[in-house]
Amino acid sequence: MAYAIIRSGGKQFRVEQGATVRVPLMDKEAGATVELETLIVGGGEGETRIGAPLVDGAGVNATVVDHGRGEKIIVFKKKRRKQYKRTQGHRQDYTTLKIDSIG
């Protein structure tokens, strides 16, 4: 099974053809196709191409499925004996991509 390591939003993801992956929010409409930066492409026959920093001639095409927000996390800060406590919540925005082809 062929795989690729892509970069999106400053993070790296290992993807395979037909898989869905959540990446940081992209400014694309649902249904649009995007081409992602490819760092490593690995084939089923043991051939692996590593880019410096990107693999020449390789591309990963994906379709934007939808956008959403992740689970809420709580950020709690405290300094003992100083009467200091702060609570803050955070939800990360994401885009769901369906990998169409690795070439």
C-alpha positions, 0 to 999 in steps of 0.5 A: 500500500502506497503512503505519503507524508504531507505537510499542512498547517505546520503539521505532518500527517501520514496518509494513504489513498482513500483515507480521511484525515483532519488537518488544521483549518484550510480556507477552501470550500467543501467539495474543492480539490487541493494539492498538498505539500509532499515530504515523503512518498513510500511505495509498496515495493520498498521504494521510498522517495524522500524530499529535500524539503519536498519530493519533486514530481510527487503530489497528493490530491485531496477533496475537502469534505467538511469543516468543524471544531474539535473537542473542548479542552480546558486550560488551567493555570495556577500559582500556589499560595498566590491566589492566582487561578485562571481557567480558559477553554479552547476548541481547535478548528479543522478541515476534513480531507479525503485523499484521492490520489498519491502520485 
